Amino acid sequence: MTIWLIILFGGITTYLTRLSMILLFSRWKIPAWLQRALRLVPAAVFSAIIAQEVFAPSGKLNLSLNNARILAAIFASGVAWKTRNVLLTILIGMVTLWVFNWLM
């Protein structure tokens, strides 16, 4: 029963947090400079999450070429830059990671 209360409380808290921002910004006009800054937040958060997994997969910084994740990230970045296709980028990144893990 306790776990269900925790899940329910977490869901309500998340919902109210997001709702408060929606209600707040529906009443006030957001300044243009803030709109420009907020557009960059998802990319910054995503980059921070990915960078830790690529450069420190075991909790220690590994910048050597023996880190298959760096090589796979380089390939996936090239695919993303050339094609702008998210699914193809993920597919190439995963296949490249598997191949480099197998080779190393």
C-alpha distances in whole Angstrom, upper triangle without the diagonal:
4,6,5,7,9,10,11,12,14,16,17,18,20,21,23,24,26,27,29,31,32,33,34,37,37,39,41,43,42,45,47,47,43,42,44,42,39,40,40,37,35,38,38,34,34,37,36,33,35,38,36,35,39,40,38,36,35,35,39,41,43,46,48,49,47,44,44,41,44,46,44,43,47,47,44,45,49,47,45,48,51,49,46,44,40,40,43,42,39,40,43,41,39,42,44,41,41,45,46,43,45,48,47
4,5,5,6,9,10,11,12,14,15,16,18,20,21,22,24,26,27,29,30,31,33,35,36,38,39,41,40,43,45,44,41,40,42,40,37,38,38,35,33,36,35,32,32,35,33,31,33,36,33,33,36,38,35,34,33,32,36,39,41,44,46,47,45,42,42,39,42,44,42,41,45,46,43,44,47,46,44,47,50,48,45,43,39,39,42,41,38,40,43,40,38,41,43,40,40,44,44,42,44,47,46
4,5,5,6,9,10,10,12,14,15,16,18,20,21,23,24,26,28,29,30,32,33,34,36,38,40,39,41,43,42,39,38,40,38,34,36,36,32,30,33,33,29,29,32,30,27,30,32,30,29,33,35,32,30,30,30,33,36,38,41,43,44,42,39,38,36,39,41,39,38,41,42,39,40,44,43,41,44,46,44,41,39,36,35,38,37,34,36,39,37,34,38,39,37,37,41,41,38,40,43,42
4,5,5,6,8,10,10,12,14,15,16,18,20,21,22,24,26,27,28,30,32,32,35,36,38,37,40,42,42,38,37,39,37,34,35,35,32,30,33,33,29,30,33,31,28,31,34,32,31,35,37,34,33,33,32,36,38,40,42,45,46,44,41,40,37,40,42,40,39,42,43,40,41,44,43,41,44,46,44,41,39,35,35,38,38,34,36,39,37,35,38,40,38,38,42,42,40,42,45,44
4,5,5,6,8,10,10,12,14,15,16,18,20,21,22,25,26,26,28,30,31,33,35,37,36,39,41,40,37,36,39,36,33,35,35,31,30,33,33,29,30,33,31,29,32,34,32,32,36,37,35,34,34,33,37,39,41,43,46,47,46,42,42,39,41,44,41,40,44,44,41,42,45,44,42,45,47,45,42,41,37,37,40,39,36,38,41,39,37,41,42,40,40,44,44,42,44,47,46
4,5,5,6,8,10,10,12,14,15,16,18,20,21,23,24,25,27,29,30,32,33,35,34,37,39,38,34,34,36,34,31,32,32,28,27,30,30,26,27,30,28,26,29,31,29,29,32,34,32,30,30,29,33,35,37,40,42,43,42,39,39,36,38,41,38,37,40,41,38,39,43,41,39,42,45,43,40,38,35,35,38,37,34,36,39,36,35,38,40,37,37,41,41,39,41,44,43
4,6,5,6,9,10,11,12,14,15,17,18,20,22,23,24,26,27,28,31,32,34,33,36,37,37,33,32,34,32,29,30,30,27,25,28,28,24,25,28,27,24,27,29,28,27,31,33,31,29,30,29,33,34,37,39,41,42,41,37,37,34,36,39,36,35,38,39,36,37,40,39,36,39,42,40,37,35,32,31,35,34,31,33,36,34,32,36,37,35,35,39,39,37,40,43,42
4,5,5,6,9,10,11,12,14,16,16,18,20,21,22,24,26,27,29,30,33,32,35,36,36,33,32,34,33,29,31,31,28,26,30,30,26,27,30,29,27,29,32,31,30,34,36,34,33,33,32,36,38,40,42,44,45,44,41,40,37,39,42,39,37,41,42,38,39,42,41,38,41,44,41,38,37,33,33,37,36,33,35,38,36,35,38,40,38,38,42,42,41,43,46,45
4,5,5,6,9,10,11,12,14,15,16,19,20,21,22,24,25,27,29,31,30,33,35,35,31,31,33,31,28,30,30,26,26,29,28,25,26,29,28,26,29,31,30,30,34,35,33,32,33,31,35,37,39,41,44,45,44,41,40,37,39,42,39,38,41,42,39,39,42,41,39,41,44,42,39,38,34,34,38,37,34,37,39,37,36,40,41,39,39,43,43,41,44,47,46
4,6,5,6,9,10,11,12,14,15,17,19,20,21,23,24,26,28,30,28,31,33,32,28,28,30,28,25,26,27,23,22,25,25,21,23,26,24,22,25,28,26,26,30,31,30,29,29,28,32,33,35,37,40,41,41,37,37,33,35,38,36,34,37,38,35,35,39,38,35,38,40,39,35,34,31,31,34,33,30,33,36,33,32,36,37,35,36,40,40,38,40,43,42
4,5,5,6,9,10,11,12,14,16,17,18,20,22,22,25,26,28,27,30,32,32,28,27,29,28,24,25,26,23,21,25,25,22,23,26,25,23,26,28,27,27,31,33,31,30,31,30,34,35,37,39,41,42,42,38,37,34,36,38,36,34,37,38,34,35,38,37,34,37,39,37,34,32,29,30,33,32,30,32,35,33,32,36,37,35,36,40,40,38,41,44,43
4,5,5,6,8,10,10,12,14,15,16,18,20,21,22,24,27,26,29,31,31,27,27,30,28,24,26,27,24,23,27,27,23,25,28,27,25,28,31,30,30,34,35,34,33,34,33,36,37,40,41,44,45,45,41,41,37,39,41,39,37,40,41,37,37,41,40,37,39,42,40,36,35,32,32,36,35,33,35,38,36,35,39,40,38,40,43,43,42,44,47,46
4,5,5,6,9,10,11,13,14,15,16,19,20,22,23,25,24,27,29,29,25,25,27,25,22,24,25,22,21,25,24,21,23,26,25,23,27,29,28,28,32,33,32,31,32,31,34,35,37,39,42,43,43,39,39,36,37,40,38,35,38,40,36,36,39,39,36,38,41,39,36,35,31,32,36,34,32,35,38,35,35,39,40,37,39,42,42,41,44,46,45
4,6,5,6,9,10,11,13,14,16,17,18,21,22,24,22,25,27,27,23,22,25,23,19,21,22,18,18,21,21,18,20,23,22,20,24,26,25,26,29,31,30,29,30,29,32,33,35,37,40,41,40,37,36,33,34,37,34,32,35,36,33,33,36,35,32,34,37,35,32,31,28,29,32,31,29,32,34,32,32,35,36,34,36,39,39,38,41,43,42
4,5,5,6,9,10,11,12,14,16,16,19,20,22,21,25,26,27,23,22,25,24,20,22,23,20,19,23,23,20,22,25,24,23,26,29,28,29,32,34,33,32,34,32,36,36,38,40,43,43,43,39,39,35,37,39,36,34,37,38,34,34,37,36,33,35,38,36,32,31,28,29,33,32,30,33,35,34,33,37,38,37,38,41,42,40,43,46,45
4,5,5,6,9,10,10,12,14,15,17,18,21,20,24,26,26,22,22,25,23,20,22,24,21,20,24,24,22,24,27,26,25,28,30,30,31,34,35,35,34,36,34,37,38,40,41,44,45,45,42,41,38,39,41,39,36,39,40,37,36,40,39,35,37,40,38,35,34,31,32,36,35,33,36,38,37,36,40,41,39,41,44,44,43,46,49,48
4,6,5,7,9,10,11,13,14,16,17,19,18,21,23,23,19,19,22,20,17,19,20,17,17,21,21,18,21,24,23,22,25,27,27,28,31,32,32,32,33,31,34,35,37,38,41,43,43,39,39,35,36,39,37,34,37,38,34,34,37,36,33,35,38,36,33,32,29,31,34,33,31,34,37,34,35,38,39,37,39,42,42,41,44,46,45
4,5,5,6,9,10,11,12,15,16,17,16,19,21,21,18,17,20,18,15,17,18,16,15,19,19,17,19,22,22,21,24,26,27,28,30,32,32,31,33,32,35,35,37,38,41,42,42,38,38,34,35,37,35,32,35,36,32,32,35,34,31,32,35,33,30,29,26,28,32,30,29,32,34,32,33,36,37,36,38,41,41,40,43,45,45
4,5,5,6,8,10,10,13,14,17,16,20,22,23,19,18,21,21,17,19,21,19,19,22,23,21,23,26,26,25,28,30,30,31,34,36,35,35,37,35,38,38,41,41,45,45,46,42,41,38,38,41,38,36,38,39,36,35,38,37,33,35,38,36,32,32,29,31,34,33,32,35,37,36,36,40,41,39,41,44,44,44,47,49,48
4,5,5,6,9,10,11,13,15,15,18,20,21,17,17,21,20,17,19,21,19,19,23,23,21,23,26,26,26,29,31,31,32,35,36,36,36,38,36,39,39,41,42,45,46,47,43,43,39,39,42,40,37,39,41,37,36,39,39,35,36,39,38,34,34,31,33,36,35,34,37,39,38,38,42,42,41,43,46,46,45,48,50,49
4,5,5,6,8,10,11,12,11,15,17,18,14,14,17,16,13,15,17,15,16,20,20,18,21,24,23,24,27,28,29,30,33,34,34,34,36,34,37,37,39,39,43,44,44,41,40,37,37,39,37,34,37,38,34,33,36,36,32,33,36,35,31,31,29,31,34,33,32,35,37,35,36,40,40,39,41,44,44,43,46,48,48
4,6,5,6,9,10,12,12,15,17,18,15,14,17,17,14,16,18,17,17,21,21,20,22,25,25,25,28,30,31,32,34,36,36,36,38,37,39,39,41,41,45,45,46,42,42,38,38,40,38,35,37,38,35,34,36,35,32,33,36,34,30,30,28,30,33,32,32,35,37,35,36,40,40,40,42,45,44,44,47,49,49
4,6,5,7,9,12,12,16,18,20,17,16,20,20,17,19,22,20,21,24,25,24,26,29,29,29,31,33,34,35,37,39,39,39,41,40,42,42,44,45,48,49,49,46,45,41,42,44,42,39,41,42,39,37,40,39,36,37,39,38,34,34,32,34,37,36,35,39,41,39,40,43,44,43,45,48,48,48,51,53,52
4,6,6,7,9,10,13,16,17,14,14,18,18,15,18,20,19,20,24,24,23,25,28,28,28,31,33,33,35,37,38,38,39,41,39,41,41,43,44,47,48,49,45,45,41,41,44,42,39,41,42,39,37,40,39,36,36,39,38,34,35,32,35,38,37,36,39,41,40,41,44,45,43,46,49,48,48,51,53,52
4,5,5,7,7,10,13,15,12,11,15,15,13,15,18,17,18,21,22,21,24,26,26,27,30,31,32,34,36,37,38,38,41,39,41,40,42,42,46,46,48,44,44,40,40,42,40,37,39,40,36,35,37,37,33,34,36,35,31,32,30,33,36,34,34,37,39,38,39,42,43,42,44,47,47,47,50,52,51
4,6,7,9,13,15,17,15,14,17,18,16,17,20,20,21,24,25,24,26,29,29,30,32,34,35,37,38,40,41,41,43,42,44,43,45,45,48,49,50,47,46,42,42,44,42,39,41,42,38,37,39,38,34,35,38,36,32,33,31,34,37,36,35,39,41,39,40,44,44,44,46,49,49,49,52,54,53
4,7,9,13,16,18,16,15,19,20,18,20,23,22,23,27,27,27,29,32,32,33,35,37,38,39,41,42,43,44,46,44,46,45,48,48,51,52,53,49,49,45,45,47,45,42,44,45,41,40,42,42,38,38,41,39,36,36,35,37,40,39,39,42,44,43,44,47,48,47,50,52,52,52,55,57,56
4,6,9,12,14,12,13,16,17,16,18,21,20,22,25,25,25,28,30,30,32,34,35,37,38,40,41,42,43,45,43,45,44,46,46,49,50,52,48,48,44,44,46,44,41,42,43,40,38,41,40,37,37,39,38,35,36,34,37,40,38,38,42,43,42,43,47,47,46,49,51,51,51,54,56,55
4,6,9,12,10,10,13,15,14,16,19,19,21,23,24,25,27,29,29,31,33,34,36,38,39,40,41,42,45,43,44,43,45,45,48,49,50,47,47,43,42,44,43,39,40,42,38,36,38,38,34,34,37,36,32,34,32,35,38,37,37,40,42,40,42,45,46,45,48,50,50,50,53,55,54
4,6,8,7,7,10,11,10,12,15,15,18,20,20,21,24,25,26,28,30,31,32,34,35,36,37,39,41,39,41,40,41,41,44,45,47,43,43,39,39,41,39,36,37,38,35,33,35,35,31,31,34,33,30,31,30,33,35,34,34,38,39,37,39,43,42,42,45,47,46,47,50,51,51
4,6,5,6,9,10,11,13,15,16,19,20,20,22,24,25,26,28,30,31,33,35,36,36,38,39,42,40,41,39,41,40,44,45,47,43,43,40,39,41,39,36,37,38,36,33,35,35,32,31,34,33,30,32,31,34,36,34,35,39,39,38,40,43,43,43,46,48,47,48,51,52,51
4,5,5,6,9,10,11,13,15,18,19,19,21,23,24,25,27,29,29,32,34,34,35,37,38,41,39,40,38,40,39,42,43,45,42,42,38,37,39,37,34,34,36,33,30,32,33,29,28,31,30,27,29,29,32,34,32,33,37,37,36,38,41,41,41,44,46,45,46,49,50,49
4,5,5,6,9,10,12,13,16,17,17,19,21,22,23,25,27,27,29,32,32,32,34,36,39,37,37,35,37,36,39,40,42,39,39,36,34,37,36,32,32,34,32,29,31,32,28,27,30,30,27,29,28,32,34,31,32,36,36,35,37,40,39,39,42,44,43,44,47,48,47
4,5,5,6,9,10,11,14,16,15,17,19,20,21,23,25,26,27,30,30,31,32,34,37,34,36,34,36,35,39,40,41,38,38,35,33,36,35,31,32,34,31,28,31,31,28,27,30,30,26,28,27,31,32,30,31,35,35,33,36,39,38,38,41,43,42,43,46,47,46
4,5,5,6,9,10,13,14,15,16,18,20,21,23,24,25,27,29,30,31,32,34,37,35,36,34,36,35,39,39,41,38,37,34,33,35,33,30,31,32,29,27,29,29,25,25,28,27,24,26,24,28,30,28,29,32,33,32,34,37,37,36,39,41,41,41,45,46,45
4,6,5,7,10,12,13,13,16,17,18,19,22,23,23,26,28,28,29,31,32,35,34,35,33,34,33,36,37,39,35,35,32,30,32,31,27,28,30,27,24,26,27,23,22,25,25,22,24,23,27,28,26,27,31,31,30,32,35,35,35,38,39,39,40,43,44,43
4,5,6,7,10,11,11,13,15,16,17,19,21,21,23,25,26,26,28,30,32,31,32,30,31,30,34,35,37,33,33,30,29,31,30,26,27,29,26,24,26,27,23,23,26,26,22,25,23,27,28,26,27,30,31,29,31,34,34,33,36,38,37,38,41,42,41
4,5,5,8,10,10,11,14,15,16,18,19,20,22,24,25,26,28,29,31,30,31,30,31,31,34,35,36,33,33,29,28,31,29,26,27,29,26,23,26,26,22,23,26,25,22,23,22,25,27,25,25,29,30,28,30,33,33,32,35,37,36,37,40,41,41
4,6,7,8,10,11,13,14,16,17,18,20,22,24,24,25,27,28,31,30,31,29,31,30,33,33,35,32,31,28,27,29,27,24,25,26,23,21,23,23,19,19,22,22,18,20,19,22,24,22,23,26,27,25,28,31,30,30,33,35,34,35,38,39,39
4,6,6,6,9,10,11,13,15,16,16,19,21,21,22,24,25,28,27,28,26,27,26,29,30,32,29,28,25,24,26,24,21,22,24,21,18,21,21,18,18,21,21,18,19,18,21,23,20,21,25,25,23,26,29,28,28,31,33,32,33,36,37,36
4,6,5,6,9,10,11,12,14,15,17,19,20,21,22,23,26,25,26,25,26,26,29,30,31,28,28,24,23,26,24,21,22,24,21,19,22,23,19,20,23,23,19,21,18,22,24,21,21,25,25,23,25,29,28,27,30,32,31,32,35,36,35
4,5,5,6,8,10,11,12,14,16,17,18,20,21,22,25,24,25,24,25,25,28,29,30,26,26,22,22,24,22,19,21,22,19,17,20,20,17,18,21,20,17,17,15,18,20,18,18,21,22,20,22,25,25,24,27,30,29,29,32,34,33
4,6,5,6,9,10,10,12,14,16,16,18,19,20,24,23,24,22,23,22,25,25,27,24,23,19,19,21,19,16,17,19,16,14,17,17,14,15,18,18,15,16,14,17,19,16,16,20,20,18,20,23,23,22,25,27,26,27,30,31,31
4,6,5,6,9,10,10,13,15,15,16,18,19,22,20,22,20,21,21,24,25,26,23,23,19,19,21,20,16,18,20,18,16,19,20,17,17,21,21,18,19,17,20,22,18,18,22,22,20,22,25,24,23,26,28,27,28,31,32,31
4,5,5,6,9,10,11,13,14,16,17,17,20,19,20,19,21,21,24,25,26,23,23,19,19,22,20,17,19,21,18,17,20,21,18,19,23,22,19,20,17,20,21,19,18,22,22,19,21,24,24,22,25,28,27,27,30,31,30
4,5,5,6,8,10,11,12,14,15,16,19,18,20,19,20,20,23,23,24,20,20,16,16,19,17,14,16,18,15,14,17,17,14,16,20,19,16,17,14,16,18,15,14,18,18,16,17,21,20,19,22,24,23,24,27,28,27
4,5,5,6,9,10,10,12,13,15,18,17,18,16,17,17,20,20,22,18,18,14,14,16,15,12,14,16,14,12,16,17,14,15,19,19,16,17,15,17,18,15,15,18,18,15,17,20,19,18,21,23,22,22,26,27,26
4,6,5,7,9,10,11,12,13,16,14,16,14,16,16,19,21,22,18,19,15,15,18,17,14,16,19,16,15,19,20,18,19,22,23,20,21,18,20,22,18,17,21,21,18,19,22,21,19,23,25,23,23,27,28,26
4,6,6,7,9,11,11,11,14,13,15,14,16,17,20,21,21,17,17,14,14,17,16,13,16,18,16,15,19,20,17,19,23,23,20,20,17,19,20,17,15,19,19,16,17,20,20,17,20,23,21,21,24,26,24
4,6,5,6,9,10,10,13,13,15,13,14,14,17,18,18,14,14,10,11,14,12,9,12,14,12,12,16,16,14,16,20,20,18,18,15,16,17,14,12,16,16,12,13,17,16,14,17,19,18,18,21,23,21
4,5,5,6,8,9,13,12,12,11,11,11,14,16,16,13,14,10,9,13,13,10,12,15,13,12,16,18,16,17,21,21,20,20,18,19,20,16,15,18,18,14,16,19,17,15,18,20,18,18,22,23,21
4,6,5,5,7,9,8,10,9,10,11,15,16,16,13,14,11,11,15,14,12,15,17,16,16,19,21,19,21,24,25,23,23,20,21,22,19,17,20,20,16,17,20,18,16,19,21,19,18,22,23,21
4,6,6,5,8,9,10,10,10,12,14,15,15,11,11,8,9,13,12,10,14,16,14,15,18,19,18,20,23,23,22,21,18,19,20,17,15,17,17,13,13,17,15,12,15,18,16,15,18,20,18
4,6,6,10,10,11,9,9,9,11,12,12,8,9,5,6,9,9,7,10,13,12,12,15,17,16,18,21,22,21,20,18,19,19,15,14,16,15,12,12,15,13,11,14,16,13,13,17,18,16
4,6,9,9,8,6,6,6,9,11,11,8,10,8,7,11,11,10,12,15,15,15,18,19,19,20,23,24,23,24,21,22,22,19,18,20,19,15,16,18,16,14,17,18,15,15,19,19,17
4,6,5,5,4,6,8,11,13,12,9,11,9,10,13,14,13,15,18,18,18,21,23,22,24,26,27,26,26,23,24,24,21,20,22,21,17,17,20,18,15,18,19,17,16,19,20,17
4,6,7,8,8,11,12,14,12,9,10,8,10,13,13,13,16,18,17,18,21,22,22,24,26,27,26,25,22,23,23,20,18,20,19,16,15,18,16,13,15,17,15,13,17,18,15
4,6,8,9,12,14,15,13,11,13,11,13,16,16,16,19,21,21,22,25,26,26,28,30,31,30,29,26,26,27,24,21,23,23,19,18,20,19,16,17,19,17,15,18,19,16
4,7,9,12,15,17,16,13,15,14,15,18,18,18,20,23,22,23,26,27,26,28,31,32,30,30,27,28,28,25,23,25,25,21,21,23,22,18,20,22,20,18,21,22,20
4,6,10,12,15,14,12,15,13,14,17,18,18,20,22,22,23,26,27,27,28,31,32,31,31,28,29,29,26,24,26,25,22,22,24,22,19,21,23,20,18,21,22,19
4,6,9,12,12,10,13,12,12,15,17,15,17,20,20,20,23,25,25,26,29,30,29,29,27,28,28,24,23,25,24,20,21,23,21,18,21,22,19,18,21,21,18
4,6,9,8,7,10,10,9,12,14,14,15,18,19,19,21,23,23,24,27,29,28,28,26,27,26,23,22,24,22,18,19,21,18,15,18,19,15,15,18,18,15
4,7,8,7,10,10,8,10,13,12,13,16,17,17,19,21,22,22,25,27,26,27,25,26,25,22,22,23,21,18,19,21,18,16,19,19,15,16,19,18,15
4,5,6,9,10,8,10,13,13,13,16,18,18,19,22,23,23,25,27,28,28,27,27,26,23,22,24,21,18,19,20,17,15,18,17,13,14,17,15,13
4,5,7,9,7,7,11,12,11,13,16,16,17,20,21,22,23,25,26,26,25,26,24,21,21,21,19,16,17,17,14,13,15,14,11,12,15,13,10
4,6,9,9,9,11,13,13,15,17,18,19,21,23,24,25,27,28,27,26,26,24,22,21,21,19,16,17,17,14,12,14,13,9,9,12,10,7
4,5,6,7,9,10,11,13,15,16,18,19,20,22,24,25,25,25,23,23,22,19,18,19,17,14,14,15,12,10,12,12,9,9,12,11,9
4,5,5,6,9,10,11,12,14,16,17,18,20,21,22,23,22,21,20,19,16,15,15,13,11,11,11,9,6,9,9,5,6,9,9,8
4,5,5,6,9,10,10,12,14,15,16,18,20,21,20,20,18,18,17,14,13,14,12,9,9,11,9,6,9,11,8,8,12,13,11
4,5,5,6,9,10,10,12,14,15,16,18,20,20,20,18,19,18,15,14,16,13,10,12,13,10,9,12,13,10,11,15,14,13
4,5,5,6,9,10,11,13,14,15,17,18,19,19,18,18,17,14,14,14,12,9,11,11,8,8,11,10,8,10,13,12,12
4,5,5,6,8,10,11,12,14,15,16,17,16,15,15,13,10,10,11,8,5,7,8,5,5,9,9,8,10,12,12,13
4,5,5,6,8,10,10,12,14,15,15,15,13,14,13,10,10,12,9,6,9,11,9,8,12,13,11,13,16,16,16
4,6,5,6,9,10,11,12,14,15,15,15,16,14,11,12,13,11,9,12,13,10,10,14,14,12,15,17,17,17
4,5,5,6,9,10,11,12,13,13,13,14,11,9,10,11,7,7,10,10,7,9,12,12,11,14,16,16,16
4,5,5,6,9,10,10,11,10,10,11,9,5,7,8,6,5,8,10,8,10,13,13,13,15,17,18,18
4,5,5,6,9,10,10,11,10,12,11,7,10,12,10,8,12,13,12,13,16,17,16,18,21,21,21
4,5,5,6,8,10,11,12,14,11,8,12,13,10,10,14,14,12,14,17,17,16,19,21,21,22
4,5,5,6,7,8,9,10,7,6,9,10,8,9,12,12,11,14,16,16,17,19,21,21,22
4,6,5,5,6,7,9,8,5,9,11,10,10,13,14,14,15,18,19,19,21,23,24,25
4,6,6,9,10,13,11,9,13,14,13,13,16,17,16,18,21,21,21,24,26,26,26
4,6,8,11,13,11,10,14,14,12,14,17,17,16,19,22,21,22,24,26,26,27
4,5,8,10,8,8,12,13,12,13,16,17,16,19,21,21,22,25,26,26,28
4,6,9,9,8,11,13,13,14,17,18,18,20,22,23,23,25,27,28,29
4,6,5,6,9,10,11,12,14,16,16,18,20,21,22,24,26,27,28
4,6,5,6,9,10,10,12,14,15,16,18,20,21,22,24,26,27
4,5,5,6,9,10,11,12,14,15,17,18,20,21,23,24,26
4,5,5,6,8,10,10,12,14,15,16,18,20,21,22,24
4,5,5,6,9,10,10,12,14,15,16,18,20,21,22
4,6,5,6,9,10,10,12,14,15,16,18,20,21
4,5,5,6,8,10,11,12,14,15,17,18,20
4,6,5,6,8,10,10,12,14,15,16,18
4,6,5,6,9,10,11,12,14,15,16
4,5,5,6,9,10,10,12,14,15
4,5,5,6,9,10,11,12,14
4,5,5,6,8,10,10,12
4,5,5,6,8,10,10
4,6,5,6,9,10
4,5,5,6,9
4,5,5,6
4,6,5
4,6
4
